[in-house]
Amino acid sequence: SYSDILIEREVLMQKYIHLVQIVETEKIAANQLRHQLEDQDTEIERLKSEIIALNKTKERMRPYQGNQEDEDPDIKKIKKVQSFMRGWLCRRKWKTIVQDYICSPHAESMRKRNQIVFNMVEAESEYVHQLYVLVNCFLRPLRMAASSKKPPISHDDVSSIFLNSETIMFLHEIFHQGLKARIANWPTLILADLFDILLPMLNIYQEFVRNHQYSLQVLANCKQNRDFDKLLKQYEANPACEGRMLETFLTYPMFQIPRYIITLHELLAHTPHEHVERKSLEFAKSKLEELSRVMHDEVSDTENIRKNLAIERTIVEGCDILLDTSQTFIRQGSLIQVPSVERGKLSKVRLGSLSLKKEGERQCFLFTKHFLICTRSSGGKLHLLKTGGVLSLIECTLVEETDAT
């Protein structure tokens, strides 16, 4: 369905943005490492020159000993060369071991995994800030306004618009603090237990997502009030909002669960199968995907019911079949009904009392179980055709004409 494609598109866009961020971060890290290597080479050359100078100074300060028992100078030179060679061989072998690991797939996977974790912490920090702006710049001021002498909005409307957004903010503040505590213990990093704490509390997202479309409708109705609209524009002019509207902040929580799913999917892609967190992360990912499916189904059902009721209200006579919750809207549009002509004789027209001498435009609505045919009056109102206005599709047979003529 179109909503599925939108969600897939959003997921793909999130992946694309994440991959672009990874590429940019890797480029920056490569440049930093290159500069560090150059600085280290310079430092090594400086230290070598200092060692040579110190050795020369030490040789000059050593008192002359004419003892016959002193070691032969040639033997000393041989030992010095051997010591230098042994040290060079050890350093070369250690450098080879380190370079082999740095270039290994495991090290590359760990670097990518670490980068995903860092990006996750940054994204969580940004999301907490967005929730903070939603609560402190909109929710709490509007609550105070609803308690004023001449309230521009009622407490019920405030609750309908924001619902449990304050609870969601508290939840993610706790989750963000836990992430920062884990990063402080780097390189030891355990994330699975954080998701174990988060998962049982994510059911509050179901209520928010289920209420989202209704909250936007209530907000649109409240904006009809000039006092409320003026007050809301003052809140949106706050520098913390960065020019974003209230609707934008109300939409942010809708994409948080899919973002967690994408992050866990990328973490698992760079987590070895024998890793201690592998099973816990897979469990968290499966639970989030299950919750996302449930939320998507509930949103689809709610939007479908509201769409059906909106169409039913536009029809003057009303239409009882649209009150069926299993009736799913597919599409709507205008069709031209033409009279059928066979060998100079007008055939019987089955749909309505349309004059056979001219064409007529019909406003049609296609559902999973019925097909509605309406006429539009001069005032713009819709009227069901008295005959054939509601066609049942339950026992219909679809016939495709293969002949192009």
Secondary structure, 3 states (H helix, E strand, C coil): CHHHHHHHHHHHHHHHHHHHHHHHHHHHHHHHHHHHHHHHHHHHHHHHHHHHHHHHHHHHHCCCCCCCCCCCHHHHHHHHHHHHHHHHHHHHHHHHHHHHHHCCHHHHHHHHHHHHHHHHHHHHHHHHHHHHHHHHHHHHHHHHHHCCCCCCCCHHHHHHHHCCHHHHHHHHHHHHHHHHHHHHCCCCCCCHHHHHHHHHHCHHHHHHHHHHHHHHHHHHHHCCCHHHHHHHHHHHCCHHHCCCCHHHHHHHHHHHHHHHHHHHHHHHHCCCCCCCCHHHHHHHHHHHHHHHHHHHHHHHHHHHHHHHHHHHHHECCCCHHHHCCCCCEEEEEEEEECCCEECCEECCCCCCCCCCCCCEEEEEEEECCEEEEEEECCCCCEEECCCCCEEECCCCCCCCCCCCC
